[in-house]
Amino acid sequence: MTFFFEELREKNRNLDIVALEESVSKLKIVSSNKVHAAASLLYLVANQVINSDNETKKHKKEIMYHQSVLNQEIKEKKRLHQELIDSNEKMYGQYKLQKEKELLGKIAILDRDGAYQALLGCMSDIMKKYFSRLDLFKTMVLELMIMISRTVVETGAEMSDVIILNTKVINEIYNLDNEAEIGSWVCIILNKYMDLLEGKQTSIKTKQIVDSATEYIRANVRKNITLLDVADAVFVSQYYLSHVFREVLECTVVEYITKVKIETAKKLLHNPKNSVADVSEKLGFGDTSYFSKVFKKNEGITPTQFRKRLL
């Protein structure tokens, strides 16, 4: 022990060795067995603390993992729920649009009974969706009335008369107190709109619409045009255009488009530089076999047979 203190004194000049010696002399001497026992106990305690800390960390990781999985599940369910809502809204929108088209089509051809039944269908749908919100219910009904007024103008009613009725409609609807009153009022207004239309569909205006439509078709015969394209070009609904086409030309718009395309095809086939495939592509048929099928249906022979007769 003396050697130990001497060595300490050599290496630590500022150390109070005397005080250290006194303190050491007061220490109780313990057997080596007790020292080993204390060391073992300390090892066990330390090991327990470390294991406990590891278990805590492991437990926290497990909690975080399960929380992450749960959050992912919640997120996925929200996404699926939103997709379902969006899908239902899209289906409802398509259904609503079809109902409205049916209503406007009946109005365009002055089918009062058909228009009345179609209106009831539209009103039923609006009532189901907005029954608890009178303000939104009124807004949707007003939107429907404006669509009807636009169709009435397109079909031949005087714009000034329609504007006066529209003003009346706007003033009246906001004074109605419940859905039942609005439902009865809408039916009365429908008849008023159709009264404006009655007798206003002059043959001159009808002929002008048909002339504009046929002019558009001939100018765009090389394109793949549809009924909707033609209706948009002459600013009327598809239903009304179909009605006046049958009335004036005794055929559908699609039949007339096909007729003009076949007439043009025959002119192009007179030129030997134009192959059947070329003519099909120039007239927007896309598929040569389909072009040949349509040509034969209208002319009784295929485009190839038609060209051979020219030789």
Secondary structure, DSSP 8 states (H G I E B T S, - for coil): -HHHHHHHHHH-TTS-HHHHHHHHHHS----HHHHHHHHHHHHHHHHHHHHHHHHHHHHHHHHHHHHHHHHHHHHHHHHHHHHHHHHHHHHHHHHHHHHHHHHHHHHHTT-HHHHHHHHHHHHHHHHHHHTT-HHHHHHHHHHHHHHHHHHHHHHT--HHHHHHHHHHHHHHHTT--SHHHHHHHHHHHHHHHHHHHTTT--HHHHHHHHHHHHHHHHHTTTS---HHHHHHHTTS-HHHHHHHHHHHHSS-HHHHHHHHHHHHHHHHHTSTTS-HHHHHHHTT---HHHHHHHHHHHHSS-HHHHHHHH-
